[in-house]
Amino acid sequence: MTHAVADLGRVHMIGIGGAGMSVIAHLLHARGVPVRGSDGVESAAVARLRAAGVPVWVGHDAAHVTGGGDDDGTGPADTVVVSSAVRETNPELAAARAAGLRVLHRSEALAALMAGGRGVAVAGAAGKTTTSAMLAAVLREAGADPSYAIGSTVRTADGETPGGHLGSSDILVAEADESDGSFLNYEPVVSVVTNVEPDHLDHWGTAEAIHAAFVDFAGRLVPGGTLVACADDDGSRAVAGEIAATGGRVVTYGESGDADVRIADLVAGADGATATLHGPLLGPEPLPLRLAVPGRHNVLNATAAVAAAVLLGVPPVDAVTAARAFVGTGRRFEPRGAAGGVRVVDDYAHHPTKVAALLEAARTVAAPGRVLVLFQPHLYSRTRDFATDFARVLSLADEVVVTGVYAAREDPDPAVGPRTITALMSPVTAHAVDDMHDAAREVADLARPGDLVLTVGAGDVTTLGPRILDRLAERVAAGELAATGTTRR
């Protein structure tokens, strides 16, 4: 059941500072919905919400739902929005249940925002954040001004902007999360599936269940809608085949010869990537694609975004040209600075396929220097289930430091840790360091001028860039590294 935005009343969001939640809060606020929320900690996202006029408490209290906030005019809540990370024991959620309030998952709130317009839902085990952001950037550059809800900040030539925007058109682009099944709440006019492979087995259990869920997601298009699917990925191709077999409209993309939008002449370099795009959807002539972001995977992401934009009415030439303006999202190959001739880049990759794509791109950027990785595994279950795959793809780097597991929503598992991965790698280049701050020092001490250091993972490894840069600066002061190329971002 899709709820109408006008019927939500006063909305309280638990965990409002989260990447996905804060975006929805911005969108609801922009639509005139009285929205407020709470979070466990102060953060940049919380600060941005307050600056926009959204009341936020730090700390959780039942009074925030049932009566708190009267002093700032918000009043008791009518609807409470939660993410999958919020447990039933949370005092605010418990109070909402006891009071019989409407409780919505964040995806249901986003589906309400999508209703009545042209929705685009972008899903996949890898690439959905970047592809969502690319599509939003293409549409904005082409003059369509969509609304969008992306679980990351969007980097522009003028700096970072929030992942949420209320546009003037009827288009809403949403990053659709498969991790908890919430992507099944959307009914878009265009669905994008970048890839399908085993992940989030703590929720789905089996690869077969994940595949079936993606088929369900792709089948929830509104009448006349279109699935955009990657022909180069076996899982996405299989989903596309099932949708096409039932009469659904499908547009495939990739380097595969039978793709509807075919990529050719792909060149991935240090400063970005180029290719030519062919296919009936784009017209009779090949169109040149030039990107400011590196890696083959980003050419695939951009091609999906171009195809979706064309389906939404953007002229093909304008869509391809607009893709050049995209410079990235937060924590996707995001530069943190340099010291002593060593560059430091941060990335959110936390699944073997994502890590492999990251290291492939990093190799083109670093050449002829080395690629060093500080990797923080995300979730004990994922570390255990994919240890062999993580060991294989991390071996693409020249030096790897693996630190302690970021638990996120899971309870600790003493049998799983950094050595679960490094034991399967070369002892010469793989280092297990449990403490993340010691790990930052370790990777900085391994670096040489010309190297590229990556902090990788979906947890708080993102905070270690400054520590690595500080240690590199100490090595410069000690004469171990040349005092060249010092920057911070």
ZAZA-325286 format. One line per 8 residues: number of its first residue (from 1); their letters; for each residue x, y, z of C-alpha. Coordinates in nm, 2 decimals, always signed. Layout:
NUM	a	X Y Z ~ ...
***
This chain:
1	mthavadl	+0.00 +0.00 +0.00 ~ +0.14 +0.34 -0.10 ~ +0.06 +0.62 +0.14 ~ -0.02 +0.98 +0.02 ~ +0.22 +1.24 +0.14 ~ -0.07 +1.47 +0.24 ~ -0.20 +1.21 +0.48 ~ +0.12 +1.16 +0.68
9	grvhmigi	+0.06 +1.45 +0.92 ~ +0.35 +1.53 +1.16 ~ +0.63 +1.29 +1.08 ~ +0.90 +1.18 +1.33 ~ +1.20 +1.01 +1.19 ~ +1.41 +0.78 +1.42 ~ +1.78 +0.78 +1.31 ~ +1.72 +1.09 +1.10
17	ggagmsvi	+2.09 +1.15 +1.05 ~ +2.14 +0.83 +0.85 ~ +2.24 +0.86 +0.49 ~ +1.90 +0.75 +0.35 ~ +1.69 +0.89 +0.63 ~ +1.83 +1.24 +0.61 ~ +1.76 +1.26 +0.24 ~ +1.39 +1.16 +0.29
25	ahllharg	+1.37 +1.42 +0.57 ~ +1.49 +1.69 +0.34 ~ +1.24 +1.59 +0.07 ~ +0.95 +1.58 +0.31 ~ +1.05 +1.92 +0.45 ~ +1.07 +2.06 +0.10 ~ +0.72 +1.93 +0.03 ~ +0.59 +2.12 +0.34
33	vpvrgsdg	+0.54 +1.81 +0.56 ~ +0.61 +1.89 +0.94 ~ +0.91 +1.67 +1.00 ~ +1.15 +1.62 +1.28 ~ +1.36 +1.34 +1.42 ~ +1.62 +1.20 +1.65 ~ +1.96 +1.04 +1.61 ~ +2.22 +0.88 +1.84
41	vesaavar	+2.50 +1.13 +1.76 ~ +2.57 +1.48 +1.63 ~ +2.68 +1.46 +1.26 ~ +2.72 +1.67 +0.95 ~ +2.39 +1.54 +0.83 ~ +2.22 +1.65 +1.15 ~ +2.37 +1.99 +1.12 ~ +2.24 +2.02 +0.76
49	lraagvpv	+1.89 +1.93 +0.86 ~ +1.89 +2.18 +1.14 ~ +2.02 +2.45 +0.91 ~ +1.73 +2.37 +0.67 ~ +1.48 +2.41 +0.96 ~ +1.42 +2.05 +1.06 ~ +1.42 +2.00 +1.44 ~ +1.66 +1.72 +1.55
57	wvghdaah	+1.72 +1.57 +1.90 ~ +2.04 +1.38 +1.98 ~ +1.93 +1.08 +2.19 ~ +1.61 +0.88 +2.19 ~ +1.32 +0.94 +2.42 ~ +0.96 +0.83 +2.40 ~ +0.85 +1.19 +2.46 ~ +0.99 +1.30 +2.13
65	vtgggddd	+0.71 +1.09 +1.97 ~ +0.42 +1.12 +2.20 ~ +0.45 +1.48 +2.32 ~ +0.80 +1.62 +2.28 ~ +0.86 +1.91 +2.05 ~ +0.57 +2.12 +2.15 ~ +0.81 +2.39 +2.24 ~ +0.91 +2.42 +1.87
73	gtgpadtv	+0.57 +2.38 +1.72 ~ +0.60 +2.02 +1.60 ~ +0.35 +1.85 +1.84 ~ +0.29 +1.48 +1.89 ~ +0.37 +1.27 +1.58 ~ +0.11 +1.12 +1.35 ~ +0.36 +0.90 +1.15 ~ +0.69 +0.75 +1.26
81	vvssavre	+0.95 +0.66 +0.99 ~ +1.23 +0.41 +1.07 ~ +1.51 +0.23 +0.89 ~ +1.59 -0.13 +0.92 ~ +1.87 -0.04 +1.17 ~ +1.61 +0.07 +1.43 ~ +1.54 -0.21 +1.67 ~ +1.20 -0.27 +1.83
89	tnpelaaa	+1.35 -0.19 +2.17 ~ +1.41 +0.17 +2.07 ~ +1.20 +0.37 +2.32 ~ +1.06 +0.60 +2.04 ~ +0.95 +0.30 +1.83 ~ +0.81 +0.12 +2.13 ~ +0.61 +0.44 +2.22 ~ +0.48 +0.46 +1.86
97	raaglrvl	+0.37 +0.10 +1.86 ~ +0.20 +0.14 +2.20 ~ +0.02 +0.46 +2.08 ~ -0.10 +0.29 +1.76 ~ +0.07 +0.54 +1.54 ~ +0.14 +0.48 +1.17 ~ +0.49 +0.33 +1.14 ~ +0.66 +0.33 +0.80
105	hrsealaa	+0.98 +0.20 +0.68 ~ +1.19 +0.47 +0.51 ~ +1.13 +0.31 +0.17 ~ +0.75 +0.34 +0.22 ~ +0.80 +0.71 +0.29 ~ +1.00 +0.74 -0.02 ~ +0.74 +0.55 -0.22 ~ +0.48 +0.80 -0.10
113	lmaggrgv	+0.70 +1.08 -0.23 ~ +0.73 +0.90 -0.56 ~ +0.35 +0.84 -0.61 ~ +0.18 +1.05 -0.87 ~ +0.49 +1.12 -1.07 ~ +0.75 +0.94 -1.28 ~ +0.96 +0.74 -1.04 ~ +1.29 +0.58 -1.12
121	avagaagk	+1.43 +0.31 -0.88 ~ +1.79 +0.21 -0.92 ~ +1.90 -0.12 -0.76 ~ +2.19 -0.36 -0.76 ~ +2.45 -0.52 -0.54 ~ +2.70 -0.28 -0.67 ~ +2.68 +0.06 -0.85 ~ +2.33 +0.17 -0.74
129	tttsamla	+2.45 +0.48 -0.55 ~ +2.68 +0.61 -0.83 ~ +2.42 +0.52 -1.11 ~ +2.15 +0.70 -0.91 ~ +2.37 +1.01 -0.87 ~ +2.47 +1.00 -1.24 ~ +2.11 +0.98 -1.35 ~ +2.02 +1.27 -1.13
137	avlreaga	+2.32 +1.47 -1.26 ~ +2.23 +1.39 -1.62 ~ +1.87 +1.50 -1.58 ~ +1.96 +1.82 -1.40 ~ +2.23 +1.91 -1.66 ~ +1.98 +1.84 -1.93 ~ +1.72 +2.08 -1.77 ~ +1.48 +1.82 -1.63
145	dpsyaigs	+1.53 +1.92 -1.26 ~ +1.43 +1.59 -1.10 ~ +1.38 +1.52 -0.73 ~ +1.62 +1.26 -0.60 ~ +1.69 +1.06 -0.29 ~ +2.05 +0.91 -0.29 ~ +2.22 +0.76 +0.01 ~ +2.53 +0.97 -0.03
153	tvrtadge	+2.63 +1.33 -0.09 ~ +2.68 +1.43 -0.45 ~ +3.01 +1.59 -0.55 ~ +3.00 +1.88 -0.79 ~ +3.25 +2.13 -0.92 ~ +3.13 +2.37 -0.65 ~ +3.16 +2.11 -0.37 ~ +2.94 +1.85 -0.20
161	tpgghlgs	+2.56 +1.87 -0.20 ~ +2.31 +1.67 +0.00 ~ +2.18 +1.34 -0.15 ~ +1.83 +1.48 -0.15 ~ +1.67 +1.74 -0.38 ~ +1.32 +1.85 -0.45 ~ +1.30 +1.94 -0.81 ~ +1.04 +2.12 -1.02
169	sdilvaea	+0.96 +1.82 -1.25 ~ +0.75 +1.51 -1.19 ~ +1.06 +1.28 -1.18 ~ +1.19 +1.13 -0.86 ~ +1.51 +0.92 -0.88 ~ +1.55 +0.68 -0.58 ~ +1.84 +0.46 -0.48 ~ +1.66 +0.13 -0.40
177	desdgsfl	+1.81 -0.08 -0.12 ~ +1.79 -0.46 -0.16 ~ +1.97 -0.54 +0.17 ~ +1.64 -0.57 +0.37 ~ +1.39 -0.62 +0.09 ~ +1.27 -0.26 +0.11 ~ +1.32 -0.21 -0.26 ~ +1.00 -0.40 -0.31
185	nyepvvsv	+0.80 -0.10 -0.19 ~ +0.85 +0.10 -0.51 ~ +0.63 +0.11 -0.83 ~ +0.85 +0.31 -1.07 ~ +0.81 +0.39 -1.44 ~ +1.18 +0.30 -1.49 ~ +1.38 +0.04 -1.29 ~ +1.75 +0.00 -1.32
193	vtnvepdh	+1.93 -0.32 -1.22 ~ +2.31 -0.28 -1.23 ~ +2.40 -0.63 -1.11 ~ +2.26 -0.92 -0.91 ~ +2.48 -1.14 -0.70 ~ +2.49 -1.30 -0.35 ~ +2.51 -1.04 -0.07 ~ +2.31 -0.96 +0.25
201	ldhwgtae	+2.28 -1.33 +0.31 ~ +2.20 -1.25 +0.67 ~ +1.87 -1.13 +0.54 ~ +1.81 -1.34 +0.22 ~ +1.97 -1.67 +0.31 ~ +2.05 -1.79 -0.04 ~ +2.15 -1.66 -0.38 ~ +1.83 -1.80 -0.52
209	aihaafvd	+1.62 -1.59 -0.28 ~ +1.82 -1.28 -0.39 ~ +1.75 -1.35 -0.75 ~ +1.38 -1.40 -0.69 ~ +1.36 -1.07 -0.50 ~ +1.52 -0.88 -0.79 ~ +1.28 -1.04 -1.04 ~ +1.00 -0.93 -0.80
217	fagrlvpg	+1.15 -0.58 -0.79 ~ +1.18 -0.56 -1.17 ~ +0.82 -0.68 -1.21 ~ +0.68 -0.40 -1.00 ~ +0.70 -0.14 -1.28 ~ +0.39 +0.06 -1.35 ~ +0.21 -0.04 -1.67 ~ +0.42 +0.06 -1.97
225	gtlvacad	+0.73 +0.09 -1.76 ~ +1.08 -0.02 -1.86 ~ +1.36 -0.23 -1.70 ~ +1.71 -0.11 -1.77 ~ +1.95 -0.40 -1.70 ~ +2.32 -0.47 -1.74 ~ +2.38 -0.73 -2.02 ~ +2.74 -0.79 -1.89
233	ddgsrava	+2.63 -0.91 -1.55 ~ +2.50 -1.27 -1.55 ~ +2.25 -1.20 -1.26 ~ +2.11 -0.88 -1.42 ~ +2.08 -1.05 -1.76 ~ +1.89 -1.34 -1.60 ~ +1.64 -1.10 -1.44 ~ +1.60 -0.92 -1.76
241	geiaatgg	+1.53 -1.25 -1.94 ~ +1.25 -1.34 -1.70 ~ +1.09 -1.00 -1.73 ~ +1.11 -1.01 -2.11 ~ +0.96 -1.36 -2.11 ~ +0.64 -1.23 -1.94 ~ +0.60 -0.95 -2.19 ~ +0.78 -0.67 -1.99
249	rvvtyges	+0.97 -0.40 -2.17 ~ +1.35 -0.44 -2.12 ~ +1.65 -0.23 -2.24 ~ +1.99 -0.39 -2.18 ~ +2.33 -0.22 -2.18 ~ +2.69 -0.32 -2.18 ~ +2.98 -0.43 -2.39 ~ +2.80 -0.75 -2.48
257	gdadvria	+2.73 -0.77 -2.85 ~ +2.36 -0.82 -2.80 ~ +2.31 -0.53 -2.57 ~ +2.04 -0.28 -2.67 ~ +2.27 +0.00 -2.58 ~ +2.62 -0.12 -2.66 ~ +2.94 +0.02 -2.53 ~ +3.24 +0.01 -2.77
265	dlvagadg	+3.59 +0.16 -2.78 ~ +3.61 +0.18 -2.40 ~ +3.93 +0.34 -2.26 ~ +3.97 +0.39 -1.89 ~ +4.25 +0.63 -1.79 ~ +4.38 +0.82 -1.50 ~ +4.16 +1.13 -1.57 ~ +3.84 +0.95 -1.65
273	atatlhgp	+3.70 +0.72 -1.92 ~ +3.58 +0.74 -2.28 ~ +3.36 +0.51 -2.50 ~ +3.11 +0.52 -2.78 ~ +2.75 +0.42 -2.73 ~ +2.54 +0.25 -3.00 ~ +2.18 +0.13 -3.02 ~ +1.83 +0.21 -3.15
281	llgpeplp	+1.73 +0.38 -2.83 ~ +2.00 +0.64 -2.90 ~ +1.95 +0.69 -3.27 ~ +2.13 +0.59 -3.59 ~ +2.47 +0.74 -3.51 ~ +2.72 +0.63 -3.24 ~ +2.74 +0.88 -2.95 ~ +3.07 +0.96 -2.78
289	lrlavpgr	+3.07 +0.93 -2.40 ~ +3.34 +1.11 -2.19 ~ +3.35 +1.09 -1.81 ~ +3.54 +1.27 -1.54 ~ +3.54 +0.96 -1.32 ~ +3.77 +0.66 -1.37 ~ +3.70 +0.29 -1.43 ~ +3.51 +0.06 -1.66
297	hnvlnata	+3.24 +0.02 -1.40 ~ +3.17 +0.39 -1.42 ~ +3.12 +0.36 -1.80 ~ +2.86 +0.09 -1.73 ~ +2.70 +0.31 -1.46 ~ +2.69 +0.61 -1.69 ~ +2.54 +0.41 -1.98 ~ +2.26 +0.29 -1.75
305	avaaavll	+2.20 +0.65 -1.65 ~ +2.20 +0.77 -2.01 ~ +1.95 +0.49 -2.11 ~ +1.72 +0.58 -1.82 ~ +1.73 +0.95 -1.90 ~ +1.64 +0.89 -2.27 ~ +1.35 +0.68 -2.16 ~ +1.24 +0.98 -1.95
313	gvppvdav	+1.24 +1.20 -2.25 ~ +1.59 +1.35 -2.26 ~ +1.73 +1.37 -2.62 ~ +2.02 +1.11 -2.65 ~ +2.28 +1.37 -2.75 ~ +2.19 +1.58 -2.45 ~ +2.20 +1.28 -2.21 ~ +2.55 +1.17 -2.33
321	taarafvg	+2.68 +1.52 -2.31 ~ +2.54 +1.58 -1.97 ~ +2.72 +1.28 -1.83 ~ +3.04 +1.47 -1.86 ~ +2.94 +1.70 -1.57 ~ +2.93 +1.42 -1.31 ~ +3.23 +1.43 -1.08 ~ +3.13 +1.17 -0.82
329	tgrrfepr	+2.95 +1.10 -0.49 ~ +3.07 +1.11 -0.14 ~ +3.29 +0.81 -0.05 ~ +3.32 +0.69 -0.40 ~ +3.68 +0.73 -0.50 ~ +3.68 +1.06 -0.30 ~ +4.02 +1.23 -0.27 ~ +4.12 +1.31 +0.09
337	gaaggvrv	+4.45 +1.48 +0.02 ~ +4.82 +1.41 -0.04 ~ +5.15 +1.43 +0.15 ~ +5.50 +1.34 +0.06 ~ +5.40 +1.25 -0.29 ~ +5.14 +1.00 -0.16 ~ +4.77 +1.04 -0.25 ~ +4.49 +0.93 -0.01
345	vddyahhp	+4.15 +0.83 -0.15 ~ +3.84 +0.71 +0.04 ~ +3.58 +0.46 -0.10 ~ +3.27 +0.29 +0.04 ~ +3.33 -0.05 -0.14 ~ +3.24 -0.33 +0.10 ~ +3.15 -0.63 -0.13 ~ +3.41 -0.82 -0.33
353	tkvaalle	+3.27 -0.71 -0.67 ~ +3.28 -0.34 -0.56 ~ +3.64 -0.38 -0.42 ~ +3.75 -0.54 -0.75 ~ +3.61 -0.26 -0.96 ~ +3.77 +0.00 -0.72 ~ +4.11 -0.16 -0.75 ~ +4.09 -0.18 -1.13
361	aartvaap	+4.01 +0.19 -1.15 ~ +4.28 +0.27 -0.88 ~ +4.54 +0.09 -1.09 ~ +4.49 +0.32 -1.39 ~ +4.50 +0.63 -1.16 ~ +4.81 +0.52 -0.96 ~ +5.02 +0.41 -1.25 ~ +5.32 +0.39 -1.24
369	grvlvlfq	+5.29 +0.41 -0.86 ~ +5.16 +0.13 -0.63 ~ +4.81 +0.08 -0.49 ~ +4.79 +0.03 -0.11 ~ +4.46 -0.05 +0.07 ~ +4.34 -0.01 +0.42 ~ +4.03 -0.23 +0.43 ~ +3.77 -0.25 +0.71
377	phlysrtr	+3.54 -0.54 +0.66 ~ +3.17 -0.46 +0.71 ~ +2.95 -0.71 +0.90 ~ +3.08 -1.03 +1.05 ~ +2.84 -1.24 +0.83 ~ +2.97 -1.08 +0.51 ~ +3.33 -1.12 +0.62 ~ +3.27 -1.49 +0.69
385	dfatdfar	+3.07 -1.56 +0.38 ~ +3.30 -1.39 +0.14 ~ +3.64 -1.42 +0.30 ~ +3.79 -1.61 +0.00 ~ +3.65 -1.36 -0.25 ~ +3.78 -1.07 -0.04 ~ +4.13 -1.23 -0.03 ~ +4.12 -1.28 -0.40
393	vlsladev	+4.03 -0.92 -0.50 ~ +4.24 -0.75 -0.23 ~ +4.54 -0.94 -0.37 ~ +4.50 -0.70 -0.67 ~ +4.66 -0.43 -0.46 ~ +5.04 -0.41 -0.38 ~ +5.00 -0.39 -0.01 ~ +4.69 -0.46 +0.21
401	vvtgvyaa	+4.62 -0.38 +0.57 ~ +4.30 -0.53 +0.70 ~ +4.16 -0.40 +1.03 ~ +3.88 -0.50 +1.27 ~ +3.53 -0.58 +1.14 ~ +3.27 -0.30 +1.15 ~ +2.97 -0.47 +1.32 ~ +2.70 -0.23 +1.21
409	redpdpav	+2.37 -0.40 +1.30 ~ +2.53 -0.73 +1.40 ~ +2.65 -0.86 +1.73 ~ +3.03 -0.94 +1.75 ~ +3.15 -1.28 +1.63 ~ +3.48 -1.36 +1.80 ~ +3.56 -1.62 +1.54 ~ +3.57 -1.36 +1.26
417	gprtital	+3.82 -1.08 +1.22 ~ +4.09 -0.94 +0.99 ~ +4.28 -1.26 +0.99 ~ +3.98 -1.44 +0.84 ~ +4.08 -1.26 +0.52 ~ +4.46 -1.22 +0.55 ~ +4.52 -1.58 +0.63 ~ +4.41 -1.65 +0.27
425	mspvtaha	+4.65 -1.40 +0.13 ~ +5.03 -1.37 +0.08 ~ +5.19 -1.30 +0.42 ~ +5.43 -1.07 +0.25 ~ +5.18 -0.81 +0.14 ~ +4.88 -0.87 +0.37 ~ +4.88 -0.73 +0.72 ~ +4.61 -0.79 +0.99
433	vddmhdaa	+4.59 -0.50 +1.24 ~ +4.30 -0.51 +1.47 ~ +4.30 -0.15 +1.59 ~ +4.20 +0.09 +1.31 ~ +4.43 +0.37 +1.43 ~ +4.73 +0.14 +1.43 ~ +4.62 +0.02 +1.09 ~ +4.63 +0.38 +0.96
441	revadlar	+4.98 +0.42 +1.08 ~ +5.08 +0.09 +0.93 ~ +4.95 +0.17 +0.58 ~ +5.11 +0.52 +0.60 ~ +5.45 +0.37 +0.69 ~ +5.43 +0.13 +0.39 ~ +5.37 +0.41 +0.15 ~ +5.63 +0.55 -0.09
449	pgdlvltv	+5.62 +0.86 -0.31 ~ +5.39 +0.80 -0.61 ~ +5.17 +0.55 -0.43 ~ +4.79 +0.57 -0.40 ~ +4.65 +0.48 -0.05 ~ +4.29 +0.37 -0.04 ~ +4.07 +0.36 +0.28 ~ +3.80 +0.11 +0.19
457	gagdvttl	+3.48 +0.00 +0.36 ~ +3.13 +0.10 +0.46 ~ +3.22 +0.17 +0.83 ~ +3.41 +0.44 +1.01 ~ +3.73 +0.36 +0.82 ~ +3.63 +0.68 +0.63 ~ +3.76 +0.88 +0.93 ~ +4.12 +0.76 +0.89
465	gprildrl	+4.22 +0.97 +0.59 ~ +4.34 +1.26 +0.82 ~ +4.53 +1.02 +1.04 ~ +4.71 +0.87 +0.74 ~ +4.79 +1.22 +0.61 ~ +4.92 +1.32 +0.96 ~ +5.15 +1.02 +0.97 ~ +5.27 +1.09 +0.61
473	aervaage	+5.35 +1.45 +0.72 ~ +5.55 +1.31 +1.02 ~ +5.75 +1.10 +0.78 ~ +5.81 +1.41 +0.56 ~ +5.93 +1.60 +0.87 ~ +6.16 +1.31 +0.95 ~ +6.31 +1.32 +0.60 ~ +6.17 +0.98 +0.51
481	laatgttr	+5.95 +1.14 +0.23 ~ +6.00 +1.44 +0.01 ~ +5.79 +1.75 +0.11 ~ +5.59 +1.75 -0.22 ~ +5.23 +1.75 -0.31 ~ +5.07 +1.83 +0.03 ~ +4.69 +1.88 +0.01 ~ +4.39 +1.82 +0.23
489	r	+4.02 +1.80 +0.15
***
